[in-house]
Amino acid sequence: MQKTPTMTLEEKLAISYKACMLRRAGDDESFSRLTKTIPMPPYLAKIMKEKMGLDYLINGGWNLSEAEAEFGLDWLSR
């Protein structure tokens, strides 16, 4: 199984900082779009799949790379 690359903590923090600057500037749309590029933690992705549904995760634009790395590339279809 091929592992999906994950972001480093420094990369996540850099994105979070940029997102905070966008929110302070009142650009909520860009803030939302940028925060979705940070990988969703696997435990949260699993809960979201169970509670919100598959379509929510697929259509939401979330970065699911860490969930794919932990659960496998086909975890959404299982």
C-alpha positions in Angstrom: 0.0 0.0 0.0 1.3 3.4 -0.9 1.5 5.9 1.9 0.0 9.4 1.4 2.4 12.1 2.3 1.5 14.1 5.4 2.1 17.7 6.4 4.7 18.6 8.9 3.7 20.5 12.1 5.5 23.5 10.8 3.5 23.4 7.5 0.3 23.1 9.4 1.2 26.0 11.7 2.2 28.2 8.7 -1.2 27.6 7.1 -3.0 28.3 10.3 -1.1 31.6 10.7 -2.1 32.6 7.2 -5.7 31.6 7.8 -5.8 33.7 11.0 -4.6 36.7 9.0 -7.3 36.2 6.5 -10.0 35.9 9.2 -8.7 39.1 10.8 -8.9 40.8 7.5 -12.5 39.7 7.2 -12.0 37.3 4.3 -14.0 34.4 5.7 -14.3 32.6 2.4 -10.5 32.4 1.9 -10.1 31.5 5.6 -12.4 28.5 5.2 -10.8 27.4 1.9 -7.3 27.6 3.4 -8.1 25.8 6.7 -9.5 22.9 4.7 -6.0 22.3 3.2 -4.8 21.2 6.6 -5.2 17.5 6.9 -8.2 16.5 9.0 -7.1 14.3 11.9 -8.0 10.6 11.2 -10.1 10.2 14.3 -12.1 13.3 13.3 -12.5 12.1 9.7 -13.9 8.8 11.0 -16.4 10.5 13.2 -17.4 13.0 10.5 -17.9 10.0 8.1 -20.2 8.3 10.7 -22.1 11.4 11.8 -22.2 13.7 8.8 -22.0 11.1 6.0 -19.8 10.3 3.1 -21.1 13.0 0.8 -20.2 15.7 3.4 -16.6 14.6 3.4 -16.3 14.1 -0.3 -18.0 17.3 -1.3 -16.6 19.4 1.5 -13.1 19.9 0.0 -11.4 18.5 3.2 -7.8 17.3 3.1 -8.2 13.6 4.1 -4.6 12.6 3.5 -3.9 11.6 7.1 -7.0 9.5 7.3 -6.0 7.8 4.0 -2.5 7.2 5.4 -4.0 5.6 8.6 -7.0 3.8 7.2 -6.0 3.1 3.6 -6.8 4.8 0.3 -10.2 3.1 0.1 -11.4 3.9 3.6 -14.2 6.2 2.4 -15.8 3.5 0.3 -15.7 0.9 3.1 
